Every structure is written in structure tokens, then in C-alpha cells.
Amino acid sequence: MSLVYDNAPRQPFTLGQVSVFLELTALLVFLLIFSGGFFGPLIVEKAAADDLPFIKQIYYLVYLAVLFLVLSRPWAVANGMLRSFLLLLPVFLALASSYWSIAPADTFRRAIALMLTTIFAIYLASRLDWAGLVELLATCFAVLAVMSFFLALLVPSKGVMQEIFPGAWSGLWYEKNDLGMNMAKCAHLSLCAMIFRPQRRWLWGIILLLATILVLLSTSKTSLMALFLGLGGVGALYVFKRSPFIGIPMLYFGVIFGGGLALGIEYAPKFMFGLIGKDPTLTGRTDIWAALFAQIKDHPWLGHGYAVFWLDETGPAFWVRQRTQWLVPTAHNGWLETWLSIGLVGVLLFALSYISAIIAGLRGVLHEKAAYWGLISTLVFLLFSLSESNILQQNNLGWIVFAATAAKLFGAGPKQEIKGQIHRKNVAQGL
């Protein structure tokens, strides 16, 4: 795996290449730690794992290592942060929310963790080209896939759910939805790695098959939809690139299908959700959301403070749990979670950065292979955000993947890659 595209003949290993290998290995280890997969089998309940003392110590060590990496290449990371300033705006708001938070100390600590998590993502975008980033992420998810498979197979008491949704595979995580979500991303990444690194196509084909099987074993319907969106999106984009005359009718029918689906959900929700084995409340999620709006009204603009709404059992979360009659751990919706934390202002700031990333991805649809991952994965992130709290999450692999992808869409990257982008743009403009 290389940091930038390199078609030069292979040379004997040099000290610089060894340094790059060690750096990539460290980045892979950090990603695996942020996945939370290693902690899943160690905790009995899906509580705030980040607050467990030994996990805190691990994250502190990772933060120090990340700061060392950033300081070793300050200008490249600074350039990445400048290009990604829209992505950082809600992060800064999360840090500022410690001034009005219902738990200021916890908000400040968690906002600092979010800042460092996001800086790590921007470092990845600044240090790696698209091919390197995709393959590094694919390697991370491949390790998680293999470990999840063998854990469920050899230690089913840990890797297969026993009480809630018995028989559904959860792998390294506490819940089946976490396994399904991560394996849907793994399948998409594996397919993209086959495109970016065709010399290892057979390896990524095997991982793609394994990830698809794990999505099915998780029985997560949202993850199955994400799998179809990721793989189908790559296929549709490939056709569109090869022949826009075929792609345009495909896009037209896609819009018609999407509109019909939206109308069906609006006017016949019981029938539509029944087709995928769901009830219209999305397994109780709509009840949670209804209860949350009552709390959002108390702090609509700036929220209750970053990542503290659910901490105090006697605080505002108490009334949500009273109304739903169970210990709700999260909003199960990234946008509502953000609204609770940093208010409507935070939601709008993140929406601005998200829409900007989509627009940046659309610009390269016809000419850049990056769209196979950058554009499609950003759409998959939106799908998961509707049922999972995945936006602006500290110490979270999903947020790192999105933030690194968005930062690259905004233009962060190694000097060689940026020069190549400028050259291709000049050629396209006839300069």
C-alpha cells in the first residue's frame, strides 16, 4: 500500500519505505481501536465504553500518537484543515457548548476527544491519496470481518446475540446492527479496493463475499439496504461513466423509484415497512423521536451541550425514558442526536458541510475514480444517520471514515495528488 499513486519500478526497501510501512501499520492499529470492535467482547452492557478507565487510557495513548504524527507534518495537516473548515465548524461549536452545557466538564472532555478524532481523520486525508485511503480503510474493515466471523463461529456466546434477537450475529460488537453497518461498509470498501488496486482483486473479492455473508447473518435490514446502495451505486456509476446516454435514463428511473418509495412510506407505511420486516415505528425509534422533540424544545438553538444528554439519569433523559418505558441509550438518529447536543445551529452547520461534500463528490463523477467511494459512501452515511447516532461522534470509526472522505472531497491530500488534480483540471480546461 502506498501513500500516493506510484507507477515507478519496484526498488529494494529503503529506510523511508520502512518508515512508511510503520506509519501505515500504526494508522491501521488506531483505526481498529476506534472501531470499538476490540472492546465489544469485553463489556457486558452497551454502556459508555469510552468512560471505562482502561479504555480511556488506550485512547489517551492514541491521541498522543496522533498529535506526534500531526506535528511531524504540520503544514500538510494545516492545509487539510483549511480545506475542511466547513467540517470543523460543528466541531468547534461542540467545544464551545461546554459554556452552556448541563454537564460542562464532560462536554469539554468529550468535545476535545471529538476534535482529536476529527484531526486524525483529516491527517488520513492529508497523508494518503484516494487509493491509499480506500485500501487502508478496507484493510481495517477486513480485519474486523475476519475476527467477527471466527468469534461468532468459535465463541457464539459472544459473537451471536442470545437474548434480544437470538441467533442474529453481532461479531465483535454488542449488537447486530453494529456488525451489519460495519460489514456493509466493508463490502463497499472491498469493491472499491478492487477498482483502485486491481492487482489484489482476488483478495478483495474474498473479503467482499465474507462481508456480504456477515451482513445477511446480522439480519440488519438497514445494513442490507446500505449494502445494496453501496454495491448498486458503484455499478450504476460505472455504467454512467462508460455511457452517459445509458446512465441518464438510469438516473431518471432511479428518481422515479425513489419518489414512489417516499410516497409509499408517507401514505402506506404499514405495507411498505412490512415488505422488509419492519413495523412503521422502526422498532420503536419513532416513539423515541417523539419523546425527544419535547426535550429539544427546551434548548432548540444550541442544545444541552455536546454528548451529555444521556449521562444524567435524573436529567432530561429521564423524561424520555419514562415516556418510552425503557433505558434509551441514544437518539437512534444522527440528526436528532446532534440537535440535542449542539442545537439547530449545529445541525445546520453539519448539513452545510455534508451538502458541500456531496457537491464536491458530484463534480468528479465522470472523470475521477474517487466517486466510487467518496460520493457513494457519503450517501450511505446519510442512510445510516437516519437510524443510528453516527454524526459528530468522538472515538468512532464511522465518523472517522466520513470525515476523512469529506476532507479528501474538499481537497486535502499529499502534494503529488494535489498537483495531479491541478494538472488534470488544466488539461480539461485546455490550459
C-alpha positions as CSV (number, residue, x, y, z in Angstrom):
1,M,0.0,0.0,0.0
2,S,1.4,3.3,-1.0
3,L,0.7,6.8,0.2
4,V,0.4,8.2,-3.3
5,Y,0.0,6.7,-6.8
6,D,3.3,5.3,-7.8
7,N,3.9,3.6,-11.1
8,A,7.7,3.5,-10.9
9,P,9.6,0.2,-11.0
10,R,10.0,-1.5,-7.6
11,Q,13.2,-0.8,-5.8
12,P,14.8,-2.5,-2.8
13,F,13.3,-1.4,0.6
14,T,14.8,1.8,1.8
15,L,14.7,3.5,5.3
16,G,12.0,5.8,4.0
17,Q,9.8,2.8,2.9
18,V,10.3,1.1,6.2
19,S,9.1,4.3,7.9
20,V,6.1,4.5,5.6
21,F,5.2,0.8,6.4
22,L,5.5,1.5,10.2
23,E,3.3,4.6,9.8
24,L,0.6,2.7,7.9
25,T,0.7,-0.1,10.5
26,A,0.2,2.5,13.3
27,L,-2.7,4.1,11.4
28,L,-4.3,0.7,10.9
29,V,-4.0,-0.1,14.6
30,F,-5.5,3.3,15.5
31,L,-8.5,2.6,13.2
32,L,-9.0,-0.8,14.7
33,I,-9.1,0.8,18.2
34,F,-11.5,3.5,17.1
35,S,-13.8,0.7,15.7
36,G,-14.7,-0.4,19.2
37,G,-14.6,-3.9,18.0
38,F,-11.9,-5.0,20.4
39,F,-14.0,-3.6,23.3
40,G,-17.3,-5.2,22.4
41,P,-16.5,-8.7,23.8
42,L,-15.1,-7.1,27.0
43,I,-18.2,-5.3,28.1
44,V,-21.4,-6.8,29.3
45,E,-23.7,-3.9,28.5
46,K,-23.6,-1.4,25.7
47,A,-22.9,1.5,28.1
48,A,-20.5,4.3,27.6
49,A,-17.4,2.2,26.9
50,D,-15.3,5.3,26.4
51,D,-15.8,6.0,30.1
52,L,-14.2,2.7,31.3
53,P,-10.8,3.5,32.8
54,F,-8.7,1.1,30.8
55,I,-10.3,2.2,27.5
56,K,-9.7,5.9,28.4
57,Q,-6.0,5.1,28.9
58,I,-5.8,3.5,25.5
59,Y,-7.5,6.5,23.8
60,Y,-5.1,8.9,25.6
61,L,-2.1,7.0,24.1
62,V,-3.7,7.1,20.7
63,Y,-4.3,10.9,21.0
64,L,-0.6,11.4,21.9
65,A,0.5,9.3,18.9
66,V,-1.9,11.3,16.6
67,L,-0.5,14.6,17.9
68,F,3.0,13.4,17.2
69,L,2.0,12.4,13.6
70,V,0.3,15.8,13.1
71,L,3.3,17.7,14.4
72,S,5.6,15.7,12.1
73,R,3.7,17.1,9.1
74,P,2.2,20.4,10.4
75,W,1.8,22.1,7.0
76,A,0.1,19.3,5.2
77,V,-2.4,18.9,8.1
78,A,-2.9,22.6,8.4
79,N,-3.7,22.7,4.6
80,G,-6.1,19.8,5.1
81,M,-7.8,21.7,8.0
82,L,-8.1,24.9,6.0
83,R,-9.7,23.0,3.1
84,S,-12.0,21.2,5.6
85,F,-13.0,24.3,7.6
86,L,-16.8,23.5,6.9
87,L,-16.3,20.1,8.5
88,L,-14.6,21.7,11.6
89,L,-17.3,24.3,12.2
90,P,-19.7,22.0,14.1
91,V,-16.7,20.5,15.9
92,F,-15.8,24.0,17.2
93,L,-19.4,24.5,18.2
94,A,-19.3,21.3,20.2
95,L,-16.2,22.6,22.0
96,A,-17.9,25.9,22.7
97,S,-21.0,24.2,24.0
98,S,-19.1,23.5,27.3
99,Y,-20.1,27.0,28.3
100,W,-23.8,26.3,28.3
101,S,-23.8,22.5,28.8
102,I,-25.8,20.8,31.5
103,A,-22.5,18.9,32.3
104,P,-19.7,21.3,31.3
105,A,-16.7,19.1,32.4
106,D,-18.0,16.1,30.5
107,T,-18.8,18.2,27.4
108,F,-15.4,19.7,27.4
109,R,-13.6,16.4,27.7
110,R,-15.7,14.7,25.0
111,A,-15.5,17.7,22.7
112,I,-11.7,17.6,22.9
113,A,-11.9,13.9,22.0
114,L,-14.1,14.8,19.1
115,M,-11.6,17.4,17.9
116,L,-8.7,14.9,18.1
117,T,-10.8,12.2,16.4
118,T,-11.6,14.6,13.5
119,I,-8.0,15.8,13.3
120,F,-6.9,12.2,12.9
121,A,-9.4,11.8,10.1
122,I,-8.0,14.9,8.4
123,Y,-4.5,13.6,8.9
124,L,-5.5,10.4,7.0
125,A,-6.9,12.5,4.2
126,S,-3.9,14.8,4.0
127,R,-1.3,11.9,4.1
128,L,-3.0,9.4,1.8
129,D,-4.2,9.6,-1.8
130,W,-7.6,8.1,-2.7
131,A,-6.2,4.6,-3.5
132,G,-4.2,4.5,-0.3
133,L,-7.1,5.7,1.9
134,V,-9.5,3.2,0.4
135,E,-7.1,0.3,0.8
136,L,-6.2,1.3,4.4
137,L,-9.8,1.5,5.4
138,A,-10.6,-1.7,3.5
139,T,-7.8,-3.5,5.4
140,C,-9.2,-2.3,8.7
141,F,-12.7,-3.5,8.0
142,A,-11.3,-6.8,6.5
143,V,-9.6,-7.5,9.8
144,L,-12.8,-6.7,11.7
145,A,-14.8,-9.0,9.3
146,V,-12.4,-12.0,9.7
147,M,-12.3,-11.6,13.5
148,S,-16.1,-11.2,13.7
149,F,-16.6,-14.4,11.7
150,F,-14.3,-16.5,13.8
151,L,-15.6,-15.1,17.1
152,A,-19.2,-15.9,16.2
153,L,-18.2,-19.3,14.9
154,L,-15.9,-20.3,17.8
155,V,-17.4,-18.4,20.7
156,P,-21.1,-17.9,19.8
157,S,-21.9,-16.7,23.4
158,K,-20.0,-13.6,22.5
159,G,-20.4,-13.3,18.7
160,V,-24.1,-14.3,18.4
161,M,-26.9,-12.5,20.2
162,Q,-28.5,-14.7,22.8
163,E,-31.5,-12.7,24.4
164,I,-32.5,-9.9,22.2
165,F,-32.8,-11.0,18.5
166,P,-31.4,-14.5,19.4
167,G,-29.4,-16.1,16.6
168,A,-28.5,-12.8,14.9
169,W,-24.7,-12.4,14.5
170,S,-23.2,-9.4,16.3
171,G,-19.5,-10.4,15.8
172,L,-17.1,-8.1,17.7
173,W,-19.8,-5.7,18.7
174,Y,-22.6,-5.8,21.2
175,E,-25.5,-5.5,18.8
176,K,-26.3,-7.0,15.4
177,N,-26.8,-3.6,13.8
178,D,-23.2,-2.6,14.5
179,L,-22.0,-5.7,12.8
180,G,-24.3,-5.2,9.8
181,M,-23.4,-1.5,9.5
182,N,-19.7,-2.1,9.5
183,M,-19.9,-5.1,7.2
184,A,-21.9,-3.1,4.6
185,K,-19.1,-0.6,4.6
186,C,-16.6,-3.4,4.4
187,A,-18.3,-4.8,1.3
188,H,-18.3,-1.4,-0.4
189,L,-14.7,-0.7,0.5
190,S,-13.7,-4.1,-0.8
191,L,-15.3,-3.4,-4.1
192,C,-13.6,0.0,-4.4
193,A,-10.3,-1.6,-3.4
194,M,-10.8,-4.0,-6.4
195,I,-11.1,-0.9,-8.6
196,F,-8.2,1.0,-7.1
197,R,-5.9,-2.0,-6.6
198,P,-6.7,-4.5,-9.4
199,Q,-3.5,-6.4,-8.7
200,R,-5.1,-7.6,-5.5
201,R,-8.6,-8.1,-6.9
202,W,-8.9,-11.7,-5.9
203,L,-8.1,-10.9,-2.2
204,W,-10.7,-8.1,-2.0
205,G,-13.2,-10.3,-3.8
206,I,-13.0,-12.8,-1.0
207,I,-13.4,-10.1,1.6
208,L,-16.4,-8.7,-0.3
209,L,-18.1,-12.1,-0.2
210,L,-17.3,-12.6,3.5
211,A,-18.7,-9.1,4.3
212,T,-21.9,-9.8,2.3
213,I,-22.4,-13.0,4.2
214,L,-22.0,-11.3,7.6
215,V,-24.5,-8.6,6.6
216,L,-27.0,-11.3,5.9
217,L,-26.2,-13.1,9.2
218,S,-26.6,-9.9,11.2
219,T,-30.3,-9.8,9.9
220,S,-30.0,-5.9,9.9
221,K,-32.4,-4.6,7.4
222,T,-30.9,-1.1,7.3
223,S,-27.5,-2.6,6.7
224,L,-28.9,-4.7,3.9
225,M,-30.2,-1.6,2.3
226,A,-26.8,0.1,2.7
227,L,-25.2,-2.9,1.1
228,F,-27.5,-2.6,-2.0
229,L,-26.9,1.2,-2.1
230,G,-23.1,0.8,-1.9
231,L,-22.7,-2.0,-4.4
232,G,-25.5,-0.9,-6.6
233,G,-24.2,2.7,-6.6
234,V,-20.8,1.6,-7.7
235,G,-22.3,-0.4,-10.5
236,A,-24.6,2.4,-11.6
237,L,-21.7,4.9,-11.5
238,Y,-19.6,2.5,-13.6
239,V,-22.3,2.4,-16.3
240,F,-22.8,6.1,-16.1
241,K,-19.1,6.7,-16.6
242,R,-18.9,4.3,-19.6
243,S,-22.0,5.6,-21.3
244,P,-23.9,8.7,-20.0
245,F,-26.6,8.0,-22.6
246,I,-27.4,4.9,-20.7
247,G,-26.7,6.5,-17.3
248,I,-29.1,9.3,-17.7
249,P,-32.2,7.1,-18.2
250,M,-31.0,5.0,-15.2
251,L,-30.8,8.2,-13.2
252,Y,-34.3,9.2,-14.3
253,F,-35.8,5.8,-13.3
254,G,-33.9,6.0,-10.1
255,V,-35.5,9.3,-9.2
256,I,-39.0,7.9,-10.2
257,F,-38.4,4.8,-8.0
258,G,-37.1,7.0,-5.1
259,G,-40.1,9.3,-5.4
260,G,-42.5,6.3,-5.4
261,L,-40.8,4.8,-2.4
262,A,-41.1,8.1,-0.5
263,L,-44.8,8.4,-1.4
264,G,-45.4,4.7,-0.3
265,I,-43.8,5.3,3.1
266,E,-45.8,8.5,3.5
267,Y,-49.2,7.1,2.6
268,A,-48.9,3.3,3.2
269,P,-46.2,3.0,5.9
270,K,-47.5,-0.3,7.4
271,F,-47.4,-2.0,4.0
272,M,-44.0,-0.6,2.9
273,F,-42.2,-1.4,6.1
274,G,-43.8,-4.8,6.2
275,L,-42.0,-5.6,3.0
276,I,-38.7,-5.5,4.8
277,G,-39.9,-7.0,8.1
278,K,-40.2,-3.7,9.9
279,D,-43.0,-2.1,11.7
280,P,-43.9,1.6,11.0
281,T,-42.3,2.7,14.3
282,L,-38.9,1.4,13.1
283,T,-38.6,-0.9,16.1
284,G,-39.7,1.8,18.5
285,R,-37.5,4.5,17.1
286,T,-40.4,6.9,16.2
287,D,-41.5,6.7,19.8
288,I,-38.1,7.8,20.9
289,W,-38.1,10.6,18.4
290,A,-41.5,11.9,19.6
291,A,-40.2,11.9,23.2
292,L,-37.0,13.7,22.2
293,F,-38.8,16.6,20.5
294,A,-40.3,17.6,23.8
295,Q,-36.7,18.0,25.2
296,I,-35.4,19.7,22.1
297,K,-38.0,22.5,22.6
298,D,-36.3,23.4,25.9
299,H,-32.9,24.1,24.2
300,P,-33.7,24.4,20.4
301,W,-30.9,26.6,19.2
302,L,-27.7,25.5,21.0
303,G,-28.7,22.2,22.6
304,H,-27.9,20.7,26.0
305,G,-24.2,20.5,25.5
306,Y,-22.1,18.1,23.4
307,A,-22.6,14.4,24.2
308,V,-24.1,14.7,27.7
309,F,-27.8,14.5,27.2
310,W,-27.9,10.8,28.2
311,L,-25.4,10.9,31.0
312,D,-27.5,12.1,34.0
313,E,-30.2,9.5,34.8
314,T,-32.2,12.2,36.6
315,G,-31.7,14.8,33.9
316,P,-33.7,15.4,30.7
317,A,-33.1,11.9,29.5
318,F,-35.2,10.7,32.5
319,W,-38.4,12.0,30.9
320,V,-37.6,10.3,27.5
321,R,-37.0,7.0,29.3
322,Q,-40.2,7.5,31.3
323,R,-42.3,8.1,28.2
324,T,-40.8,5.2,26.2
325,Q,-40.6,2.8,29.2
326,W,-37.0,1.6,28.5
327,L,-33.5,2.7,29.1
328,V,-32.9,4.6,25.8
329,P,-29.1,4.9,25.3
330,T,-29.1,7.2,22.2
331,A,-31.5,9.1,19.9
332,H,-31.0,6.4,17.2
333,N,-30.8,9.2,14.7
334,G,-27.7,11.2,13.9
335,W,-29.5,14.5,13.2
336,L,-31.6,14.4,16.4
337,E,-28.6,13.4,18.4
338,T,-26.8,16.5,17.0
339,W,-29.8,18.7,17.7
340,L,-29.8,17.5,21.3
341,S,-26.1,18.2,21.7
342,I,-25.4,21.5,19.9
343,G,-28.9,22.6,18.8
344,L,-30.3,23.6,15.4
345,V,-27.3,25.7,14.8
346,G,-25.1,22.6,15.0
347,V,-27.5,20.7,12.7
348,L,-27.4,23.4,10.1
349,L,-23.6,23.7,10.2
350,F,-23.2,19.9,9.7
351,A,-25.8,20.0,7.0
352,L,-23.8,22.7,5.2
353,S,-20.6,20.6,5.4
354,Y,-22.5,17.5,4.3
355,I,-24.1,19.1,1.2
356,S,-20.7,20.6,0.3
357,A,-19.2,17.2,0.4
358,I,-21.9,15.8,-1.9
359,I,-21.5,18.6,-4.4
360,A,-17.7,18.1,-4.3
361,G,-18.3,14.4,-5.0
362,L,-20.6,15.1,-7.9
363,R,-18.0,17.2,-9.6
364,G,-15.8,14.2,-10.2
365,V,-18.5,11.7,-11.2
366,L,-17.4,11.4,-14.9
367,H,-13.7,11.8,-14.5
368,E,-12.5,10.6,-11.1
369,K,-12.4,7.0,-9.7
370,A,-12.7,8.7,-6.3
371,A,-16.5,9.0,-6.8
372,Y,-16.9,5.2,-6.5
373,W,-16.0,5.6,-2.8
374,G,-16.3,9.3,-2.0
375,L,-19.7,10.1,-3.4
376,I,-21.4,6.7,-2.7
377,S,-20.1,6.3,0.9
378,T,-21.3,9.8,1.7
379,L,-24.8,8.8,0.6
380,V,-24.5,5.6,2.7
381,F,-23.6,7.7,5.7
382,L,-26.8,9.6,5.2
383,L,-28.8,6.4,5.2
384,F,-27.3,5.2,8.5
385,S,-27.7,8.7,10.0
386,L,-31.5,8.2,9.8
387,S,-31.5,5.3,12.2
388,E,-28.1,5.5,14.1
389,S,-26.4,8.2,16.1
390,N,-23.3,8.5,13.8
391,I,-22.8,12.2,13.3
392,L,-20.0,14.0,15.2
393,Q,-19.2,11.0,17.4
394,Q,-15.9,11.0,19.3
395,N,-13.6,7.9,19.2
396,N,-15.8,6.5,16.4
397,L,-14.6,4.7,13.3
398,G,-17.8,5.6,11.3
399,W,-17.2,9.3,12.0
400,I,-13.5,9.0,11.0
401,V,-14.4,7.3,7.7
402,F,-16.9,10.0,6.9
403,A,-14.7,12.9,8.0
404,A,-11.6,11.6,6.1
405,T,-13.7,11.1,3.0
406,A,-15.2,14.5,3.2
407,A,-11.8,16.1,3.8
408,K,-10.5,14.5,0.6
409,L,-13.5,15.6,-1.3
410,F,-12.7,19.1,0.0
411,G,-9.2,18.8,-1.5
412,A,-7.0,17.5,1.3
413,G,-4.2,15.2,0.1
414,P,-0.5,14.7,-0.5
415,K,1.3,17.3,-2.6
416,Q,1.7,14.8,-5.5
417,E,-2.0,14.1,-5.6
418,I,-3.0,17.8,-5.4
419,K,-0.5,18.6,-8.3
420,G,-2.1,15.8,-10.3
421,Q,-5.6,17.2,-9.7
422,I,-4.5,20.7,-10.8
423,H,-2.8,19.3,-13.9
424,R,-5.9,17.2,-14.9
425,K,-8.1,20.3,-14.3
426,N,-5.9,22.4,-16.5
427,V,-5.9,19.8,-19.3
428,A,-9.7,19.6,-19.1
429,Q,-9.9,23.4,-19.4
430,G,-7.5,23.4,-22.3
431,L,-4.8,25.4,-20.5
